[in-house]
Amino acid sequence: MTGDDRFTRDFRESRADLPLGTRNEIITGPVTNWATDFSHLEPEWAADPYPIQDDLRQRCPIAHTDRFGGGWLPTRYEDVAAIAYDTEHFSSRSIVMSNFRPPREAAPVGGTPPISSDPPFHHDARRLLLPAFTKSAVAKREQATRALCHSLIDGFEGQSTVDAARDYAQYIPMRVIADMLGFPPEDGPRFREFIENTLEGVNLPPEERLARMESLFDYLLAQVRDHVDNPRDDLTTYLVNAELYGRKLDPSHVAGTMALLLIAGIDTTWSAIGASLWHLARTPADRERLVDEPALLPTAMEEFLRAYAPVTMARLVKEDTHWNGVDMKADDWILLSFPAANRDPEQFERADEIVIDREVNRHAAFGLGIHRCVGSHLARMELRVALEVWLERIPNFGLSDPATVTWSTGQVRGPRTLRLRIDQARSPA
């Protein structure tokens, strides 16, 4: 057996041996009291979580639920930050809150390193990815990203309404991540399916969820085989050849990191672009100001990230502990709501307002602590370019029907249907 064949065999075996984890009762349905029975999968949370978070911050800043086997939801910035930095009491071995937990033996690597990794392994796994996400590396992708945005808007010719979420926002990170990993750009629709299975299907029975995940890893295996046979200058070939502690990465590490980049790298930026366009469509004064003052966009963009932060991350309690007034049990979930932290009035002036020229804005949209997003430079570039091109080409737009806007459920929130009325797109400058 050649080394290449051995790698792909080990890759498949690493997935086949994954345990299902601890099974908990599947609990869905209306929430009667968000302080004692919260659920991030309910439609009212997806539609508008901010009033719920504001209410909890006042009367029960660390909410609890018995769903998903038990979990906690801190809503104050200081609590979210404290847990994010506390790797002694809280594990990252699973960052998606669902109806089952991976076994403790999964730590410190986790299923999708480095985001699922605990110290000390996390530091070294994260360091492997840093060269691909530096400002200089990201800058090399800006021209292609800008050309893609223009081509997408070219496709709107003759249309008076478009779905900015499905026809614009989602395609930008899909193409960027596909190019980084060396995946066929025409596979974009499959990426959407993988994202929905992973992030929006968390309450499925574990066996069904695992079966759906297998389609993702079958796809990744096919890409690995192709890269082993045809090495090129991309992130997949880099991971296949990378070494840690003097040896090649385990196939499970390669698979998990590829899955992380494919799913998290797409959904978060897709959501941020969509939410920003949603805000501008419903706030003509902000839209008109950015059209007139394009130099303000980087500042406004940070405010959109603060106010509409897409990502909530999960942690697992390591051992029974009394933390900040509540008794947490081992393997309780913690939902780190960076969106709630970003609207804490103790941390931000006029926290419930969107102030596009806000000068002091130390938001937590990219996370806090050791797991702060390694791809933040890339996400910022994609968001900035997407908005620059849109405002240049389509300066006049608004919501076609606010009632038809839909938002994703789960831990990454962004528009999934966003019908906009648009004027005829201008020609590129």
Steps between C-alpha positions, in 0.01 A plus 500: 500500500641839404523787743225682311264201523577466868410864560158470339433172680592657833291803411187285455571286804544811716144597417350153530625466855350824627271432798150639503549651843245532775139486381252740657129537453406712201303798628342756272196721522389839626689670782285619788778652712831592337673520839433135584427335165691678224552349155705658223316289242159662535365727223457807722869481595600481134269786402611745772708381798596845627191581712530156660868555578434849636228368730720220628791735561277700736323225692701180454841566343595130500195313374455122524330227301441129549490453123797338330585330828545829685663827413567862593475830312699799632389831349737755662825586326707442814359149549541400136858627503585329829384160374666546161836558669454227764639181345549343843129455569352496149587274207467569129481135396158575350409849389153419361233453769283204405326195639820303550853563623828355377673293768758663723765289329454724194691776680744664454480468119124488435334427170583827320838629620598761597157641589409180686839469669602570858843610622776417454419331167294797384797738480697278264201406283403865461855603416494266198222709342633849568710542181192454278306774681748784544409845365750461217366156401143629509589807293600273212138378481336840488516553123333166424238564768418840353470352151264234632277763666479693173414185306221413743348845462539477122265203527226725642456679166134551420379409850316743724518274807772259609562272796817655635558213743475213253614675182782712639609461863532121508704471180783727612641290789413180312733597216772640725516190721476266200797679343700485823438126541536424129144368464299528176309832505195332347459296820355803679146358530642197682671729751161651587364152572797420723448825694130438556561142613770605746365821650124484452441127546634479854183353649487199274553154654876437527490211251334715234729793574806276466368359172463852362850589616634198315403662170723794592795281588452285189531821302810605693655158445451535125671840513788360705551218250511749216751718683718203591506400132530858373673722757460875453544825683191507719395444859396137452842395367656700783298312763570160344874572517508693828682363804436543870734368767725353234240297310226548244160606627258222585241452225227592750678831564521575127134408449378702795693812407381482140140464623547798733633723223231390256205546736597775744692696238191524280199532729636772728602736218188426296296599806700818568467622140127426497433669833689812390299524178178442697587792729582732211184399315282596798704807605514744208692766695791261565492371143506850353780611730722208404435562131604864551788419739655169386802560724270445799425142399777328704369670815139422415594141427632454854170632633306252287722224640429618854126548462432194285777266615412169336678251726416336832747235621447216746718365779464202732547520878794279596403420860221593742562861597336796667557784257385857550198404706380193312572129550625352175531126455766314308412486130244779523501712187594867505381714209739791457276756335737751345193678354365553853839614628521752217176666610581528869447864606764458769757446222371724219337841501168504314539123478158446344562754223692452175746790485693469174765754604560342843867564577559276803377154408677209668234252401511123543362399161811289431497345845712548809785306657719238337235410242469847350433445130818419310331615179398849616718677241344292224146558624557874525637512146204308360247714687667826400533409133145361483357824639729728298403337171129485588481868601698603193283302260162514679485817712120500518326198649249405766309207643250354255280372784636498857266213589676265257846535658603176671791433734696182568449312825773369724835650591572693182233761429459680172239565230414197289234675292558870430294634211611851405361754256787632292553763236677395184856420600761753394790394280829439683710810550 
